[in-house]
Amino acid sequence: MGRKISEITMFKKILSILVLVISAIAQTGSFIVNIGGKIININILPTSTVTYSISNGAADANGNVVLNISTSTSRRPAAGEQVDILYTPADVTSISASNGPTATAAVKNTQCAAPPNTTGVYRCIVSGGNTSIGNGVVLSVALVVNKATQISLMSPVSSTPQGSALISSIAAGGGTIVVAVAVQSVSCTTPAYDSGLPANTYNLESGEGLNCIVALNQAAPAGGFAITPVLTGMGATVSSVSVPAGQTSSTFTITGN
């Protein structure tokens, strides 16, 4: 009986020493497991983090632009991802999203919609099966904007193929949409006796002038915005076409030769 008590006491002492050793080593980010003389080295890591980021973009003359949302993991990949896209409704005419290359490669489906009772929020969920999503572009977001604007991300959620939650964060920067200065429309004054001509078609005699207006999609930058006319044929000459800085339109003349 005394021998058993002694063995138990010794085991407790050894166990206490092991706990202290493991605790001390664990504080350094690693510990060792000894199984019958065979050593297993364990590194303690923080919970994996999936980082979401959004690109910048330049809209074309019609306001079309595509922004890419990418995700990257510090270690464990996600099988499902969700993020809210925030935008200013007055600046955005339409918004939609589809699979990016990494979502397609992982055979995922993208579903996006505005959450109930919200404005300026577009929530996208990338899911389907337990395949892992690789690092890279997971969502392609197509927008039509009417002015330069800012898009941002909020409330990211990520989970592993086993259903465990991963830490999710949003990288700083990105989401800036600029709109290039471009010609939005050109119109000319049609004489009353030429009414009924097809759109953008005008009659012009030698020496006759046609007064026209060019409109930009936004105010011209400092120094103004000059446009070089391109003529097909030699039937007319065009005056210089330039919109002054800060203005959105200007007049010019087409004169028949």
N, C-alpha and C positions, 0 to 999 in steps of 0.2 A: 504493500500500500504506500509505504514511504517512498519507494522507488518511483511509483506512478506520479505521486505528487511532485517529486523532483523533476521528472521528465516534463510534466506539464509546465512547471515553473520555468524550466530551461527553454521550452518552446515559446512561451510567452515573451521571454527576454529576447530571443532571436527574432520573433515576429515584431517586437517593438523596435529593435534595431533596424530591421528591414524597412519598416514604415518610415522611420526617421531618415534612412538613407535614400529611399525612393522619393520622399517628400523633398529632401534637399536637392536631389538631382532634378526632380520635376520642375523646381523653380528655375532651373537653367534652360528649360525647354526640352529636356530629354530624360529618359530613364532606362534602366536595364532590367530585363526579366530573365531570371536564371531558371531554366527548366531542366532539372537533372544534369546540370553541368553544361547545358547548351544555352548559349547567350542569344537573347533577342534584344536588339537596340530599338528603342521607340523614341521618335521625335514628337514632341507636343506642339501642334500648330494651332493658330487661331482658326475659328470657324471661317470657311471659305466665303469670299465676298465676290458677288457678281456686280460688275460696274457697268452702268448704262451711260452711253454718250450719244450726242446728236451732232450731225455735221452742220456746217453753214451752207448757204446756197444763194445763187443769183437767179432771179426770175427773168424770163424772157419778156419780150415786148407785150405779150398777152397775159403776163402774170403767172405763167406756169413755172413751177419749181419742184424739185424732188429733194427731200432731205433723207439722209440715212441714219437709222438708229442702230448702233452697234452695242454688243455686250461682250465682256471678257471676264474670265474667272481667275481668281488667284490660285485655285487648285481644282476643286471639285466642280464639274460642269452641271448646268441646270438642264432639266428635261421640260420644264414649263416656265414661261416668263410672262410678266404682265407689267405694263407701264401706262401712266396717264400722260397724254400730250396736251399741253396748255397753249392756247392761242387767243388772240384778240378777235372776237367775231366781226367787228367793224372792218378789220384789215383783211380777213380771209373770206373769200367767196365760196370755196369748197375745200374739203379735206377727205382723203381716203388713204388706206394703207394696204400693203400686200406683203407677202413673204419676201424677205431678203435671202441672199444666197445660203446663209448658214441655216435658216429655218427650212428652206427647201431641201438642203442636204440631209437634214435630220427628219425629213418627212413630217413636217408640222403643218398645222392649219392656223391661219391668222384670222381672228374675229375682232372687229372693232366697232364701237358704237359710243354714243354719248351716254354717260350714266344718267339715271333718272334725276330730274330736277336740277340739272346743271346747264351752264352755258360756257362755251369756250373750253370744254374738256372733251377729249376724244380718247377713250380707253381701249387699248389693244391687248389681246391675250394670244400668246403663241403656245399652242399645246397639241397633244395628240401622241399617244404611245409613250414608251419609256426611253426612247433614244435620247442621247445627250446632244445638246446644242453646242456647236463649236464656237470659238471666238470669231467675231467678225460681224458683218451687217446682218441683223436679224429682221429688220423692218425697213421697207421703203415707203416713205410717206409723201404722197403727191398732193400739192396744194395749188390753188389759184389765189393769188393775192392781188390787192388793188393798190398797195403801197408797201414801202419797206416796213418790216415788222420783226418781232422777236417771238420765237417758239421755244418752249421749255418743257422739261420732263418733271414728273412728280410721282410719288407713291409706287416705286418699283417693288415687284414681288418675284421671287425666284424659288424654285424647289428642285430637289434632286430626283433622279429616276426612282428612288426609294420613297419619295414623298416627304423627305426632310426639308425644312426651310433653310435657305441660305441667306446670309446677310446680303442685302442689296443696297447699292449706293448709286449716286448720279455724279458723273464727272463734271467739273466746272467748265463753263464755256460752251460754245456751239449754239445752234439754233437761230443765228442771225441771217435774215433774208434781206438781201439788197435787190433793188430793181434797177436794171440798166436803163439809161436814158435811150429812148427809141421813138421812132415816128409811130404815132398811134393812128392818125388818119390824115388824109389829104382831100380837100374838096375845092371845087372851082365854081365860080358864078356862071350859070348858064343863061344866055340871052333868052328873052321871052319867045322869040321866033324859033328857038331851037329846042323848045320843050318836047318831051317825049323820047329823047335819046336814051339808050341803055345806060345803066349806071357806070360811072367813071369814063364816059365817052363824051367828047366835046368836038364841035366843029370850029375850025379856025381858018380864016383867009389870010393871005399875005398882008402883013402890016397890022393885022388885028391882034389885040392883046386879050389875054384871058387872065383874070384876077383869081388867084388861088390862096388858100390858107393851109398851112401845115401845122398840125397839132401834135404835141409830144405827150407821152404817158406820165410825165412829171416835169417839174420846173427845170429849165436848163441850168447846168452847173456854172461855176465861175468861169468867165471867158466866153460863155455862150456855147451853143451847139450848132455846128455847121454841117450841112448835108450836101453832098455832091450829087447833082442830078446825073442820071445816066440816060442818054438819048439813043434811040434806035431810029436811024434815018436822019435826014438833014432838013426837015420841013419846018423847024422852029428853033428858037433860042430861048433859054431859061435864065432869068435873072438869078443872082446869088440867093441861096436859100440858107438862112441862118436865124436861129432863135436866140434872142438876147438872154444873158444870165438872169435867172429868176423868173423868166417868162415861160409859159407853156405853149405859146403859139406865135406864128409870124406869117406875114403875107409875102407872096412873090408873084412874078408875072411870067406867063409863057406867051411869046410873040411869034406870029407866023412870019416866015421868011418871004 
